[in-house]
Amino acid sequence: MPTYNLRNIETGEEKEVVISISEMERIKQEGEWKVIIGAPRLVTHTGSVLGKTSGDWKDKLKQIKQNAGGNSGLSSDQKKKYGFVDNTIND
């Protein structure tokens, strides 16, 4: 259900309510409350997501990369060391 910010026309009281659209229409028709229009709240973050993760997750990502086949970002020597088949295409 949507969230509305309402202002009482007589008292100036403001409140935030979570109600259905049909309920909001009923409240507006009664004329006691007015909808306050404002900017939506946005959720943002700064920095890298990987920088905010636990060490366990970083270890799991390293394990996935080590066990990946094909173009895993490993050098040919590393692929041989870990038993990977070198599937790179040489033109």
N, C-alpha and C positions, 0 to 999 in steps of 0.2 A: 504494500500500500504506500501511496505517496506521503511525503511529509510536507506540511504547510505551516507557514508562519502567519499568525493571525493577530490583528489588533482590534480591540474593542472600541467601537466608534464613540461611545459615551465616556468611558473611563480612561482610554488610552493604554489599558493593560495589553501586554503582548505575551503570546504563548506559542509554543511549537506543538503541533498535533500530528499524529499519524492516523489518517482516516481514509475511507474510500472516496472516490470521486463523487459518487452519488450523495454521500453524507456531506461533502464539501459544498456541493450545489445547494443542498437543503439549508445549510448554515448561511450561505451567502444570500439566499432568498429571504431568510428571516430578517436580515438587515442589521443585526446586532454586531457582527464581526466583519472585518475587511481583510482580504488577503494582502500580505506584505510581499512585494516582489523584490528579490535580491539576487545576488550572484551565487551560483552553486559553490559548495565547498569541494575543493579538489584535493585528492590525496597524491602527494608527490614524494620523491625521495632524492637524496643526493648521494653521490659516490657510486661505486660499483656494487652490484648485487652480490657478486662473488666475495667481495671484501667483507660483507656482513654475514657470511655463512660460517657455520662451525667448521672446525678442523676435520671432523669426520666426513663432512660432505666433500671437502677438498681432497681428502684421501681417496674417497670413492671415485671422484672424477679422474684422479691419477690412475687408479686401477682400471677404469673403463678405457682410458687412452692407451694404457699398456696392452690391454687385451684386444684392442680394435685391430681389424685387419685392413689390408689395402693401404690407402693413403692416411696413415695415422699420425703423420708428423714426425715419425722416427726416421733417423738416418738408416742407410742400408746396413751399416755395421750394427746398429742397435736392433734392427729387425732380425739379423742373423743371430745376435746374442740371445734374444728372447724367443727364437724359434718361429718368427713370422715368415711367411712367404712374401717375397718382394713382388708385388703386382703392379709396379709402376710401368707406365707405357713410355718407351723411349722412341722418339721420332727419328 
